[in-house]
Amino acid sequence: MHAYVIESGALGTLKPTAVFQPQTGDEVVESVVRPDLERVVYTTLNRVICLTRAGELVWESAFEPHSDVRHGHRPGCALSLDGRTVWVYRPDAMAGRGGGDLWVVYDADSGKVLARRELETVGHGAIHRVHPVDGSIYLDIGEGQDGSVILRGTIGADGEVGFVTYPWSDRCLIDLAPGGEQFMTVDHGQADVAFHRHPSGEVLLTLPVEAFGYDPEERFVEWSGGYLTPDTAVVTLGGETEDGEDWFRFHLIDVRSGAISGEMAVEAAAHAYDLEPLGDGTWLTEGPVRWSRAPQPSTPPHPAG
């Protein structure tokens, strides 16, 4: 498990700042590293584990009962913005544990369970997104052909944990804006992209495939992209060529006006999901390699008269 500290001006292939070794025999599903790089938390199919950088066990929590199901369920984890809590999604239904899925909140230091939410989902896996300002945690649960459910978890000043489920089953969470004022989703059927106000979920802007100049019978919105800057988002359109090969393009959107400002060339992207915008004008591709757009030439003023 590699951890990276991205310096503001660093471009090109990144080198890991810290490397963590899982316990012998563990197949890591997802991992997250504490900002001070002294601890890592990771999930396997049957437990969540916290280790020091030296590999010493801090705490672990088993998912009971033990599941022998090998495929179709991927437990995920996230660390809160303040580093005090660990949020773990358990796809227990697909794991065959009986009952529905669980979202569990642990104390990051002790492993004590602080809260657990029983979910009405049958998910294969989920994506966590940590809000960059208020620290709330978004969770997008993928239920395969049945759609996608988005929830948000909060911890109040009194330590009370709250959970909110958004009223959709057909939108996939893609990214949170760098300033935290909004978030981006894509229709589960891939017909459009939408931008929502945080935390209400109010739709601020929706763009269907047709808005990009494509035939919706031939092209669709990929479940990828994100915020390149606070005001600019990358929306990925996908499809196939006449030869049956994958086709994709990255389009830039001004999220304030809704204007589509053309394509972004990313020659290094191997596929539609090989681009991770960082919100500061740069992005990652496989490697990881960090890229930045070349400065645009200034337009000389028009002569008077």
CORVENMO-V14433 format. One record per helix or strand of 3 or more residues. SS is the DSSP state (2 for helix, 1 for strand). FROM is the first residue (numbers start at 0). TO is the last residue. If there is no record, write none. Layout:
{{SS	FROM	TO} {SS	FROM	TO}}
This chain:
{{1	29	32} {1	38	42} {1	46	51} {1	56	61} {1	75	78} {1	84	89} {2	91	94} {1	101	106} {1	112	117} {1	124	129} {1	136	141} {2	143	145} {1	147	154} {1	160	164} {1	169	175} {1	181	186} {1	191	196} {1	202	207} {2	208	211} {1	218	228} {1	231	239} {1	245	253} {1	259	262} {1	281	284} {1	288	291}}
